[in-house]
């Protein structure tokens, strides 16, 4: 069985009140409980962690942060490889 390596997109910005704020999409996490991520993030603040649903507009969500000039946008090193391997001809 091949090892699954998580891949991700992350946008970091500062809110008007100066608080650091993260947005991210994470894939390749296998059957890790989503609440495990929520529990970790809530050690440092508020978190909403939901299972990916393409009908809820994730492409629009990511696009919104890619166009923000004040946001620091990062991608995992393997994101392009992961996405290109899923494209069907």
C-alpha positions in Angstrom: 0.0 0.0 0.0 1.4 3.4 -1.0 2.0 6.0 1.7 -0.4 9.0 1.5 1.3 12.3 2.0 -1.0 15.2 3.0 -1.1 18.2 0.6 -2.4 21.6 1.3 -3.2 25.2 0.5 -2.9 27.9 3.2 -3.7 31.6 3.3 -2.6 33.7 6.3 -3.7 37.2 6.9 -4.2 39.7 9.7 -7.7 40.7 10.7 -8.6 44.4 11.2 -8.0 44.0 14.9 -4.5 42.6 14.3 -5.2 39.0 15.0 -3.5 36.3 12.8 -6.1 34.4 10.8 -5.6 31.2 8.7 -7.6 29.6 5.9 -6.6 26.2 4.5 -7.7 23.2 2.6 -5.9 19.9 3.4 -6.1 16.7 1.4 -4.5 13.3 1.7 -5.2 12.9 5.4 -6.7 9.4 5.0 -9.1 8.5 7.8 -7.7 11.0 10.4 -10.7 12.4 12.3 -11.4 16.0 11.3 -12.1 16.8 14.9 -8.5 16.0 15.7 -7.5 19.0 13.6 -10.2 21.1 15.3 -9.0 20.1 18.8 -5.5 21.1 17.9 -6.4 24.5 16.4 -8.7 25.3 19.3 -5.7 25.1 21.7 -4.9 28.5 20.2 -8.3 30.0 19.3 -11.4 29.2 17.2 -11.5 26.6 14.4 -14.0 25.3 12.0 -13.0 22.1 10.3 -15.3 20.5 7.8 -15.0 17.6 5.4 -14.4 18.8 1.8 -17.6 19.2 -0.3 -17.0 20.4 -3.9 -20.5 21.6 -4.1 -19.9 24.2 -1.3 -17.6 26.2 -3.5 -14.0 25.3 -2.4 -12.6 26.6 -5.7 -14.2 30.0 -5.1 -13.0 30.0 -1.5 -9.4 29.3 -2.6 -9.7 31.9 -5.4 -10.8 34.6 -3.0 -7.6 34.2 -1.0 -5.3 34.0 -4.1 -6.4 37.4 -5.1 -5.9 39.1 -1.8 -2.7 41.1 -1.8 -2.4 41.3 2.0 -2.5 37.5 2.4 0.5 35.2 2.6 -0.3 32.3 0.3 1.5 29.0 0.7 1.2 25.6 -1.0 2.6 22.2 0.0 5.5 21.1 -2.2 3.5 18.2 -3.5 0.2 19.9 -4.3 0.8 20.2 -8.1 1.9 16.6 -8.3 -1.1 15.5 -6.3 -3.6 17.5 -8.4 -2.1 16.6 -11.8 -2.3 12.9 -10.8 -6.0 13.3 -10.4 -6.8 15.0 -13.7 -8.7 12.8 -16.1 -8.3 13.2 -19.8 
